[in-house]
Amino acid sequence: MGKILGYYLFFAVAILSAEVKGQDTLKSELDNVLETYYAKNQFSGTVLVAKQGKILYENAYGMADWKKGVANTVDTKFLIGSATKSFTAIAVMKAREHGLLKLDEPLSTYIPELNEELGQLTLHLLMKNSSGLPVHLSRITELEHRDIQSHELIALYNSVPLSFEPGTRYEYSNLNYQLAALVLERVTHTKYKQYLERNIFEPIHMKNTGVERAHLKSKDKALGHDYVNDKFVRSDENYMSYAKGGGDIYSNVKDIFKWDRALYSDVLLNENSKQLMFDGTPEKFGGYGYGFKIKEYQRSGTGNILGKLVRHGGSMYGYICNIHRYLDDGVLIVVLGNIRPYPTMEITVEIEKVLRSKGYI
């Protein structure tokens, strides 16, 4: 009996030792990838890699504030730009589950003051980026550092003709998700910011995540910087209130990890909602679901079996990020940065290569 127990202990220790060694090797290889970019002034920020609820790697590089010499840490917050759209889509789908809206209902049902052309659009067309609305509000008005009101945004939308027949093609536009956020406010009788706090951030304890406004900014997030003439220069040109629903969220890698895990359960959304969000229909909508870009990826050790990758990036003055979720393997890669430009997608792909070489993906 003692010998049998000894064998079990031996094998248990051996397996644990191999696992620890593998994690040490993974950390070393990912450190090498990121340090290479950091040494070339091509990265400043934080990275987290996880699989099936277990964090495999997390690290921080560069400075949250170069002028004051404040370093980034794994707890540092960053603006996530257009990755906000994923959160807006979740919020819309949550309201749908509560019976407050329909994806194929004309927007005029919810916002009667929209003109006839915009009123015929639907949330489905908005979230699929197939409405014909222009890409940025800066194309139709001069942006200001103030908290623009919802009725002012609606007036701006009403002043713009659509550029193509809705539903006939895919064309990415921030205005789609800004208008979706306004619909959300109407049907929930709640400010967009408060709705996200109550229905997404608070239920999964995202205590380092929030919606930023001109008069209400996170005081402890990394400052955005541009890299100009071999120097990091402070960049503060983001007009947050104009980015409502499309680019106004800040977060950190640990909160994104919580959010990723929640999307594998029914805490935020049911399975039907997630199926709709992660349906890219590439032949019609450019591989865009609702708030996520959808791609296939080759899974390691499975022959020709493909998995589903859902992702989104974000870019603002001084910030760029990328979030990759490999659904069939439960893998998450988060890259948040506070310099622009830097090769965020290239870094993500290099991290993916390391994970693939070790069979994690």
N, C-alpha and C positions, 0 to 999 in steps of 0.2 A: 504493500500500500504506500509506504514511504517512497519507494522508487518511482511509482506512477505519479505521485504528487510532485516529485522532483522533476520528472520529465515535463509535466504541464507547466511548472514554474519556469523551467529552462526555455521552453518554446514561447511562453508569454513574454518573457524578458527579451528573447531574440526578436520577436515581432515588434515589440515596443521600441527596441533599439534601432531596428531597420526603419521604422516610421519616423523616429526622431532624426535619424541620419538623412532620410529623404527630404524632410522639411528643412534641415540645415542646408542641404544642397540646393533646394528650390530657392531659399532665401538668398543664398550666395549668388545664384545666377540672376535673380531678379534685381538684386543690388547692383550687379555689374551693368545690367541694361540701363537702369535709371541713373546710375552715377556717370555713365557715358554721356547721356544727354545733359545732365546737370553740369558736367565739366565744360560743355560747349555752350553754356548759358541758354540751353534749349528746354529747360524745365525748372519750375519752381512750384511746389505744391505737395499734394499727398496722394498716395496710392493705397488701395486695399484690394486684395484678391481673396475670394472665399469659395468654398465648395460645400454644398448641402448643409449650410448653417455653420460651417467651421471656417474661421479666418485662417488662411494659409500664409498671408503676408500683409503687412501694413508698414508704411514708412513715410517719412516727410523729408522734403528737400527745400533748400532756399529760405527766403525770408518773407514773413508776412508784412513786414515794413522795413525796407532797406535803409531808410533815413534814420530810423530809431534802432536798427539792429535787432528787431524782433524776429525770431526764427519761426518758421512753420512747424507745427506739430501734427500728430495724427488726429488731434481734436480741433484743429483750425477750421473755421467756416469759410466758405467761398460762395460767391454768386455762381449759379449753375446755368444761367442763360436759358436757351431754348429747351433744355431738359425739363424746364418748368411745364412744358406742354404735356409731358407724361402725367404729371400730377393733376393738371386741369382735366385731362381725359378721364382719369380715375374719378374725379369729383363729379363730372357729368354723368358717368355711368352709375355712380352711387345714387345720384338724384333720380336717375331712370329706374333703378331698383326700388326706390321709394314711391314710384308712380307719379313723379312730379313733372316729367317731360318725356317726349318721344323723339327718337333720332330722326324720324322721317316727317315730322310735323313742320309746316312752314314757320319760319322764325317770327313772322308777323303775329302768330298766336301768342307769343311770349313778349314781343316788343312791338306793339302796334304802330309806333311812330317811325319804324323803318320804312323807307320808300318801297314802292312796289317791287322793284328789281331785287333789292336785298331781302325783302320780306318773304320772297318765294324760296330763298335758300333754306337748307335744313342743317341740323347739327351734324348729320352724317356727312354732308358735303364739306362743312367747315372742318371737321376733324380728319377728313381724308385729304385735306388741302386740294380740294377740287371746286372751289367757289368762283374763282376769277378775281378775288380781291387782291390789291397790290401787296407787295412783300413787306414793306415797312411803312409806318405812319410818317416817317421822315420824308417819304415821297409826296405826301399831300399836305403837310403842315410843318411849321417851324417848331421844334420841340423846345420846351422850357423846363427849368428845374423847379417844378411845382407839382402839387397833387391835383392833376386834372380830374374832373368829375365825370361820372358815367354818362350823363346827358350830353356833355361836350364831346365825348368819344362817339356817341351815336350820331351826332350832327356831322362829325368828320366823315364817318362811314357813308352817310347819306349823300355826301358831296362827290363821291367817287363812282364812276361807271365801272362795271365789271369788264375785265379784259378778254374773257371768253365765255362761251356758254357753259354754265355750271354742269359738272358731271362729265364733261367731254375729255378732260385731261387733268393731269396732276401738275400743280405749280405751288411750291412751298410758299406759305405766307404767314407771318406773325399775326396779321389781323384776324385770321380764322379763329385762333385760340383766344384772342382778346374779345372777340364778339361772343364766343362760346361762354367766356367768363361772365359777360354781361347777362346772357340768358340765364346762367346759373343763379345770378343774384336775383333776377326777377322771380324765378319759380320757387326759390327757397326763402325769399324775403330776408336774406342775410348777405352781408358784405362778403365778397369773394374770399378775402383774407380770413375772416372768421369761419367761413364754411370749411376751408381747408384745415384750419386749426382744429375744429371740433370733429371732423370726419376722417382726417388722415393723420395729422401730426400727433394729436393727443392720444388717440386709441393705441398707437404703436410706440408711444413714448419717444417721439422724435423731438427731443428737448433742445436740440441745436439747429433746428430748421425753422424758417419763417418766411413771411412775405415782406419784402422791403418796400418802403415808400420814401418820397423825397423828405418828409418830415419825421420819418421813423426808420432809422437805419440800425443795423446790428453794429454795436460799438466794438466788438471783439473779433470781427472777421478779418481775413487777410485783405490788405489793400491791393487794388488792381494796379498793375504796372505794364508799361510798354518797354521794349528793349530797343533803345535808340542810340546810335553811335557808341556802342559798347558800354552803355549805361542803362540801369533800370530807372525809368522815369515814372513817377506817379501818374496814373490815369484815372480821372474821376468824371467821365462824361456820360455816364449812364442815366437815362431819364426814366426812372423806375415806374412812375405812375402810368407812363405811356406803354409800358411792357406788361400791363395787367394780363395774367393768364397765359402769356407767351414767353416771359423771361424775367420774372420778378422774385424768384425764390433763391434763398441762400441755404446751404446745408453743409454737413461734413461727411467724411467717408463712413463713419460709424453709423450715422443716421440713415444713410443710403443703404447700408447693409441691413438695418432693421426693416426698412421699406421693401427691400428685395425679398427678404424672408416672408414678410406678410403677404406678398403677392403669390406665394405658393400655398396659401391657406385661404379661408373665406373671411378673414378678419376685415379686409377692405372691400372685396368684391366677390360675388359668386362666380362659379365656373362659366356660366353663360356670358357674363360681362367680359371676363378675361378672354374667352374665345373670340368675341367680337373685337376687342382691343388688339389682339395679336394676329388678326387676319389681314395680311398685307395685300392680297389680290394684286400681284405685281403687274399683271397684264392690263390693269385699268388704273391703278392708283400709285404707280411707281414704287411698290413695295412698302407703302406707308399704311399702318393700321390706324388705330385711334391713339395718338400721342406716342407712338413708337414706330421706328423703322424696322421692318421685318426682313430677315435674310435667312438663308440656309447655311449650315456649316457641316463640314465633314467630321464625323465623330471618330475618335481613335479606336482601333481594334474592333470595328463593327463592319468591316467590308465597305459596302457602298451605302450604308445607312446614314441618312442625313438628319441633323438636328435643327431646331429652330432657335435662331439668335434674334432677340429683340433688344433694340438699343436706341439711344439718343445722345446727341452731343449738344453742346451749348457754347456760344461765343458772344462776349460782350466786351466793351472797352476794358482792357486789363485782365480779362478772365477767359479761360477756355476749359471745357470739361468733356469727358466722354464716359458713358455708362454702358457696359455690355452685359447682357444676361443670357447665358447659354442654357435654355430651359431644359433640354433633355439630359443635361449633366448637372444641373443645379449650380452652375459656376457663375460667379460675378467678378467683373473687373471694373473698378472705379478709378478714374484719373481726374483729379480736380486741381486746377492750376491758377495762379494769379499773375501770370505774364502773358502777353500777346504780342506777337505770335509765338507759338511753339507747336511742334508736330504731334499733337495729341493722338491722332489716329495711328500714326506710325508707332508711337510708344505703345499703344494698346495692342497693336498687331505683334510687336516684339514680345510683349508679355504673353500673348496668346501662344506664340511659337514655343516659349519655354514650357508653358502648361501642357501643350500638345506633346512635346518631346517626353514628358513624364507621365502621359496617359491620363491627365486630369480632364482633358476635353476630348 
